[in-house]
């Protein structure tokens, strides 16, 4: 499994007061094995939490399914995230975020 971690900031322009209307800072983890990738996100202000967002098959984004969570890639990714100190894991299910 290959792992890539990238840091991102998504925010509004600063207002006249110098403040942001909205500001999100997070790390994306991309776990890859063959032509399958699993993408997770962890916000900087909640470093002990992460969310599995999607699976990509041949670079095509797909909704995660419960079956995806049992794949060897997902099991390895979850282990990796736990080793990084992440204790609360959720996945983006078809009906919203659910605990793993």
C-alpha positions in Angstrom: 0.0 0.0 0.0 1.3 3.4 -0.9 0.3 6.4 1.3 0.3 10.1 0.3 -0.6 12.8 2.8 -1.3 16.3 1.5 -2.2 19.5 3.5 -5.1 21.7 2.3 -6.7 25.0 3.3 -10.1 26.0 1.9 -11.3 29.4 3.0 -13.2 32.5 2.0 -11.5 35.8 1.3 -10.7 37.9 4.3 -13.3 40.5 5.2 -12.8 44.1 6.0 -12.1 43.1 9.6 -9.3 40.8 8.4 -11.3 37.7 9.4 -12.4 34.8 7.2 -16.1 34.1 6.8 -15.2 30.3 6.7 -11.9 28.5 7.0 -11.2 24.7 6.8 -7.7 23.3 7.2 -7.2 19.6 6.8 -5.0 16.7 5.6 -6.0 14.3 2.9 -4.7 10.8 3.0 -4.7 8.7 -0.2 -4.1 5.0 0.2 -3.3 3.2 -3.1 -3.0 -0.4 -4.0 -3.0 -1.3 -7.7 -5.7 0.7 -9.4 -7.8 1.2 -6.3 -7.4 4.2 -3.9 -9.1 5.1 -0.7 -9.3 8.8 0.4 -9.6 10.0 4.0 -9.7 13.5 5.5 -8.6 14.7 9.0 -9.3 18.3 10.1 -6.3 20.0 11.8 -8.6 21.2 14.7 -9.7 17.5 15.3 -6.5 15.5 14.8 -7.8 12.4 16.5 -10.7 12.1 14.0 -10.7 11.1 10.3 -13.4 10.4 7.7 -13.1 7.9 4.9 -14.6 9.8 2.0 -14.5 7.7 -1.1 -13.0 4.9 -3.1 -11.5 5.4 -6.5 -11.3 2.6 -9.0 -9.1 3.3 -12.0 -9.1 7.0 -10.9 -12.9 7.2 -11.0 -14.4 8.4 -7.7 -17.1 6.1 -6.2 -19.3 6.1 -3.2 -18.0 3.9 -0.4 -20.0 0.8 0.5 -19.9 -1.3 3.7 -18.2 -4.0 1.6 -15.4 -1.6 0.8 -14.6 -1.3 4.5 -13.8 -5.0 4.7 -11.3 -4.8 1.8 -7.6 -5.4 2.5 -6.9 -1.8 1.4 -9.4 -0.4 3.9 -8.2 -2.6 6.7 -4.6 -1.5 6.1 -5.7 2.2 5.8 -7.6 2.1 9.0 -4.6 0.5 10.8 -2.4 3.2 9.4 -4.7 6.0 10.6 -5.0 4.4 14.0 -1.1 4.2 14.2 -1.1 8.0 13.5 -3.2 8.5 16.6 -6.6 8.8 15.0 -9.1 7.2 17.4 -12.5 8.3 16.0 -13.0 7.0 12.4 -16.1 7.5 10.4 -17.0 6.7 6.8 -19.2 8.6 4.4 -22.1 6.1 3.9 -25.0 6.7 1.4 -27.0 8.0 4.4 -24.3 10.2 6.0 -21.3 9.7 8.2 -21.2 6.5 10.2 -18.8 5.2 12.8 -16.3 2.5 11.9 
